[in-house]
Amino acid sequence: MTSVRTLNVDRIVSWAADLAESYEGWDGLRAWESLEHDLRIDATHDRRGHVNLRFVIRGPRGYDPSAWEASVMVTLDAGEDMRRLVAELGDLVS
């Protein structure tokens, strides 16, 4: 298990809340990244009711250009699933 450092841990919650409020969709990519670049979340909207979240981890030092990288894509419904994610993130960081 490892930790992800941030300057203001609740920014990930507000970032996700902004995504949830934009359930009708947006253009392009919206991203959140941790302080040391070891975790990034890229979000896109397909304009058909789904949000695609790509979780990217980098190590052992994410800020190092030669760090390894692994990612997984998760697709959520733009409405209730995103609101549930915001609530669970809030619980996780509190």
Backbone as a printed PyTorch tensor [residue, N CA C, xyz], in Angstrom:
tensor([[[  0.8440,  -1.1740,   0.0000],
         [  0.0000,   0.0000,   0.0000],
         [  0.8860,   1.2320,   0.0000]],

        [[  0.4400,   2.2570,  -0.6960],
         [  1.1790,   3.5070,  -0.7450],
         [  0.2150,   4.6690,  -0.5570]],

        [[  0.7560,   5.8140,  -0.2770],
         [ -0.0520,   7.0170,  -0.0800],
         [  0.1750,   7.9710,  -1.2390]],

        [[ -0.7970,   8.8110,  -1.4760],
         [ -0.7060,   9.8630,  -2.4840],
         [ -0.7720,  11.1840,  -1.7390]],

        [[  0.2320,  12.0350,  -1.9730],
         [  0.2830,  13.3170,  -1.2650],
         [ -0.3700,  14.4180,  -2.0940]],

        [[ -1.1040,  15.2680,  -1.3890],
         [ -1.7140,  16.4330,  -2.0230],
         [ -1.5220,  17.6260,  -1.1030]],

        [[ -1.6670,  18.8180,  -1.6580],
         [ -1.6130,  20.0220,  -0.8300],
         [ -2.9450,  20.2660,  -0.1460]],

        [[ -4.0010,  19.9520,  -0.8290],
         [ -5.3440,  20.1940,  -0.3060],
         [ -6.1990,  18.9970,  -0.7040]],

        [[ -6.2490,  18.0040,   0.1600],
         [ -6.8460,  16.7050,  -0.1680],
         [ -8.2870,  16.8200,  -0.6510]],

        [[ -9.0080,  17.8490,  -0.2310],
         [-10.4080,  17.9110,  -0.6480],
         [-10.5600,  18.3820,  -2.0940]],

        [[ -9.4990,  18.7910,  -2.7520],
         [ -9.6310,  19.2070,  -4.1520],
         [-10.0490,  18.0530,  -5.0550]],

        [[ -9.6410,  16.8510,  -4.7330],
         [-10.0950,  15.7260,  -5.5580],
         [-11.6030,  15.5560,  -5.4310]],

        [[-12.1370,  15.8160,  -4.2590],
         [-13.5790,  15.6970,  -4.0570],
         [-14.3040,  16.7960,  -4.8330]],

        [[-13.8160,  18.0250,  -4.7620],
         [-14.4720,  19.1130,  -5.4880],
         [-14.3250,  18.9200,  -6.9990]],

        [[-13.1750,  18.3900,  -7.4370],
         [-12.9830,  18.1060,  -8.8540],
         [-14.0140,  17.0750,  -9.3260]],

        [[-14.1690,  15.9970,  -8.5640],
         [-15.1420,  14.9630,  -8.9230],
         [-16.5690,  15.5030,  -8.8450]],

        [[-16.8370,  16.3720,  -7.8750],
         [-18.1690,  16.9750,  -7.7560],
         [-18.4790,  17.8350,  -8.9780]],

        [[-17.4830,  18.5570,  -9.4810],
         [-17.6810,  19.3370, -10.7060],
         [-18.0300,  18.4240, -11.8790]],

        [[-17.3770,  17.2710, -11.9560],
         [-17.7040,  16.3080, -13.0080],
         [-19.1510,  15.8240, -12.8650]],

        [[-19.5290,  15.5080, -11.6460],
         [-20.8810,  14.9960, -11.3990],
         [-21.9360,  16.0400, -11.7540]],

        [[-21.6420,  17.3090, -11.4850],
         [-22.5880,  18.3800, -11.8040],
         [-22.6730,  18.6310, -13.3110]],

        [[-21.6710,  18.2010, -14.0380],
         [-21.6330,  18.3860, -15.4920],
         [-22.1520,  17.1420, -16.2040]],

        [[-23.2080,  16.5460, -15.6710],
         [-23.6900,  15.2650, -16.1750],
         [-24.1420,  15.3300, -17.6360]],

        [[-24.4580,  16.5240, -18.1470],
         [-24.8580,  16.6370, -19.5570],
         [-23.6710,  16.5400, -20.4940]],

        [[-22.4730,  16.6770, -19.9440],
         [-21.2850,  16.4780, -20.7480],
         [-20.4010,  17.6980, -20.8670]],

        [[-19.1990,  17.4740, -21.3860],
         [-18.2310,  18.5280, -21.6360],
         [-17.3380,  18.0820, -22.7860]],

        [[-16.6190,  19.0400, -23.3130],
         [-15.6860,  18.7380, -24.3920],
         [-14.2940,  18.5350, -23.8180]],

        [[-13.5470,  17.6560, -24.4270],
         [-12.1490,  17.4750, -24.0610],
         [-11.9400,  16.6630, -22.7980]],

        [[-10.7580,  16.8580, -22.2460],
         [-10.2870,  16.0950, -21.0910],
         [-10.2660,  16.9830, -19.8530]],

        [[-10.7240,  16.4500, -18.7380],
         [-10.5850,  17.1020, -17.4340],
         [ -9.7190,  16.1850, -16.5850]],

        [[ -8.6950,  16.7520, -15.9610],
         [ -7.7420,  15.9100, -15.2340],
         [ -7.4970,  16.4360, -13.8230]],

        [[ -7.2240,  15.5050, -12.9250],
         [ -6.7600,  15.8000, -11.5670],
         [ -5.4570,  15.0510, -11.3890]],

        [[ -4.4860,  15.6920, -10.7080],
         [ -3.2040,  15.0350, -10.4950],
         [ -2.6970,  15.3230,  -9.0920]],

        [[ -2.0760,  14.3190,  -8.4980],
         [ -1.5160,  14.4740,  -7.1550],
         [ -0.2540,  15.3380,  -7.2000]],

        [[  0.1450,  15.7860,  -6.0430],
         [  1.2800,  16.6990,  -5.8920],
         [  2.5530,  16.1730,  -6.5550]],

        [[  2.8640,  14.9030,  -6.3520],
         [  4.1060,  14.3300,  -6.8720],
         [  3.9010,  13.5360,  -8.1640]],

        [[  2.7590,  13.7270,  -8.8120],
         [  2.4470,  13.1260, -10.1060],
         [  2.4010,  11.5990, -10.0810]],

        [[  2.1650,  11.0120,  -8.9090],
         [  2.0930,   9.5600,  -8.8350],
         [  0.6820,   9.0240,  -9.0690]],

        [[ -0.3070,   9.9080,  -9.0870],
         [ -1.6760,   9.5290,  -9.4180],
         [ -2.2950,  10.6370, -10.2540]],

        [[ -2.9090,  10.2330, -11.3640],
         [ -3.6480,  11.1740, -12.2040],
         [ -4.9540,  10.5080, -12.5920]],

        [[ -5.9950,  11.2980, -12.6620],
         [ -7.2860,  10.8080, -13.1360],
         [ -7.6940,  11.6940, -14.3030]],

        [[ -7.8810,  11.0780, -15.4660],
         [ -8.3410,  11.7770, -16.6580],
         [ -9.8060,  11.4450, -16.8590]],

        [[-10.6200,  12.4630, -17.1070],
         [-12.0550,  12.2490, -17.2860],
         [-12.5070,  12.7860, -18.6330]],

        [[-13.2620,  11.9830, -19.3460],
         [-13.9150,  12.4130, -20.5780],
         [-15.3830,  12.0300, -20.5080]],

        [[-16.2030,  12.7130, -21.2710],
         [-17.6370,  12.4480, -21.3140],
         [-17.9940,  12.0730, -22.7440]],

        [[-18.7800,  11.0130, -22.9160],
         [-19.1070,  10.5620, -24.2710],
         [-20.3570,  11.2210, -24.8420]],

        [[-20.9830,  12.1260, -24.0810],
         [-22.2080,  12.8230, -24.5010],
         [-23.3860,  11.8690, -24.7120]],

        [[-23.2430,  10.6470, -24.1830],
         [-24.3370,   9.6760, -24.2370],
         [-24.6740,   9.1800, -22.8330]],

        [[-24.2540,   9.9610, -21.8250],
         [-24.5950,   9.6160, -20.4490],
         [-23.5330,   8.8590, -19.6870]],

        [[-22.2940,   8.8320, -20.2110],
         [-21.2340,   8.0860, -19.5430],
         [-19.9850,   8.9350, -19.3570]],

        [[-19.3390,   8.7370, -18.2170],
         [-18.0620,   9.3790, -17.9220],
         [-17.0020,   8.2840, -17.9200]],

        [[-15.9380,   8.4980, -18.6620],
         [-14.8130,   7.5690, -18.6950],
         [-13.7080,   8.1380, -17.8120]],

        [[-13.3190,   7.3840, -16.8020],
         [-12.2530,   7.7940, -15.8900],
         [-11.0550,   6.8860, -16.1200]],

        [[ -9.9360,   7.4900, -16.4360],
         [ -8.6860,   6.7370, -16.6030],
         [ -7.8130,   7.0450, -15.4030]],

        [[ -7.5760,   6.0440, -14.5600],
         [ -6.7350,   6.1700, -13.3690],
         [ -5.3200,   5.7600, -13.7620]],

        [[ -4.3700,   6.6630, -13.5720],
         [ -2.9830,   6.4320, -13.9660],
         [ -2.1070,   6.5070, -12.7260]],

        [[ -1.3410,   5.4500, -12.4630],
         [ -0.3640,   5.4890, -11.3800],
         [  1.0300,   5.4490, -11.9910]],

        [[  1.9520,   6.1540, -11.3400],
         [  3.3380,   6.2230, -11.8070],
         [  4.2560,   5.9410, -10.6330]],

        [[  5.3690,   5.2990, -10.8870],
         [  6.2660,   5.0040,  -9.7820],
         [  7.6760,   4.7320, -10.2550]],

        [[  8.6040,   4.5810,  -9.3840],
         [  8.4580,   4.7990,  -7.9400],
         [  8.4110,   6.2780,  -7.5750]],

        [[  8.8820,   7.1490,  -8.4330],
         [  8.7660,   8.5910,  -8.2210],
         [  8.0180,   9.1350,  -9.4370]],

        [[  6.7430,   9.4410,  -9.2580],
         [  5.8960,   9.8420, -10.3770],
         [  6.3790,  11.0560, -11.1290]],

        [[  7.0900,  11.9120, -10.4650],
         [  7.5950,  13.1350, -11.1100],
         [  8.7740,  12.8580, -12.0380]],

        [[  9.3860,  11.6820, -11.9280],
         [ 10.5430,  11.3170, -12.7400],
         [ 10.0690,  10.9150, -14.1420]],

        [[ 10.5870,  11.5480, -15.2040],
         [ 10.1510,  11.2020, -16.5580],
         [ 10.3290,   9.7190, -16.9060]],

        [[ 11.2390,   9.0300, -16.2480],
         [ 11.4600,   7.6110, -16.5580],
         [ 10.6400,   6.6760, -15.6640]],

        [[  9.7350,   7.2100, -14.8460],
         [  8.9050,   6.3740, -13.9670],
         [  8.0020,   5.4680, -14.8070]],

        [[  7.7420,   4.2660, -14.2790],
         [  6.8130,   3.3730, -14.9630],
         [  5.3990,   3.9190, -14.8070]],

        [[  4.5020,   3.4440, -15.6380],
         [  3.1250,   3.9290, -15.6060],
         [  2.1770,   2.7790, -15.8660]],

        [[  1.0900,   2.7400, -15.1170],
         [  0.0250,   1.7560, -15.3320],
         [ -1.3110,   2.4890, -15.2530]],

        [[ -2.2800,   2.0390, -16.0270],
         [ -3.5710,   2.7240, -16.0060],
         [ -4.7070,   1.7240, -16.1700]],

        [[ -5.8740,   2.1730, -15.7430],
         [ -7.0980,   1.4020, -15.9180],
         [ -8.2090,   2.3970, -16.2490]],

        [[ -9.1080,   1.9840, -17.1330],
         [-10.2290,   2.8290, -17.5220],
         [-11.4990,   2.2850, -16.8800]],

        [[-12.2860,   3.1920, -16.3090],
         [-13.5500,   2.8370, -15.6820],
         [-14.6310,   3.7210, -16.3060]],

        [[-15.7410,   3.1320, -16.6750],
         [-16.8540,   3.8930, -17.2350],
         [-17.9970,   3.9000, -16.2310]],

        [[-18.4780,   5.1110, -15.9220],
         [-19.5770,   5.2860, -14.9720],
         [-20.7210,   6.0210, -15.6450]],

        [[-21.9410,   5.8000, -15.1580],
         [-23.0660,   6.6140, -15.5990],
         [-22.8400,   8.0290, -15.1070]],

        [[-23.1750,   9.0010, -15.9380],
         [-22.8880,  10.3990, -15.6210],
         [-23.6770,  10.9180, -14.4200]],

        [[-24.7810,  10.3430, -14.1080],
         [-25.6160,  10.8420, -13.0250],
         [-25.3010,  10.2330, -11.6730]],

        [[-26.0740,   9.2380, -11.3030],
         [-26.0080,   8.6560,  -9.9590],
         [-24.6560,   8.0130,  -9.6490]],

        [[-24.0560,   7.3300, -10.5960],
         [-22.7450,   6.7110, -10.3410],
         [-21.7040,   7.7640,  -9.9840]],

        [[-21.7260,   8.8920, -10.6730],
         [-20.7580,   9.9530, -10.3710],
         [-21.0300,  10.5770,  -9.0030]],

        [[-22.2850,  10.7670,  -8.6660],
         [-22.6100,  11.3070,  -7.3300],
         [-22.1600,  10.3410,  -6.2340]],

        [[-22.3060,   9.0510,  -6.4740],
         [-21.8590,   8.0450,  -5.5160],
         [-20.3350,   8.0650,  -5.3840]],

        [[-19.6330,   8.2430,  -6.4960],
         [-18.1750,   8.3530,  -6.4520],
         [-17.7440,   9.5480,  -5.6070]],

        [[-18.4010,  10.6740,  -5.7540],
         [-18.0830,  11.8740,  -4.9700],
         [-18.2530,  11.5700,  -3.4830]],

        [[-19.3620,  10.9230,  -3.1220],
         [-19.5970,  10.5850,  -1.7170],
         [-18.5340,   9.6430,  -1.1780]],

        [[-18.1650,   8.6360,  -1.9720],
         [-17.1510,   7.6770,  -1.5110],
         [-15.7760,   8.3190,  -1.4250]],

        [[-15.4490,   9.2100,  -2.3540],
         [-14.1760,   9.9420,  -2.2420],
         [-14.1570,  10.7990,  -0.9910]],

        [[-15.2750,  11.4330,  -0.6910],
         [-15.3650,  12.2320,   0.5260],
         [-15.1190,  11.3980,   1.7740]],

        [[-15.6900,  10.1980,   1.8060],
         [-15.4590,   9.2930,   2.9420],
         [-14.0010,   8.8560,   3.0110]],

        [[-13.4130,   8.6020,   1.8490],
         [-12.0400,   8.1140,   1.7970],
         [-11.0430,   9.1480,   2.3180]],

        [[-11.2220,  10.3960,   1.9820],
         [-10.2470,  11.4170,   2.3550],
         [-10.5380,  12.0760,   3.6960]],

        [[-11.6750,  11.7700,   4.2800],
         [-11.9830,  12.3890,   5.5790],
         [-11.3490,  11.6610,   6.7440]]])
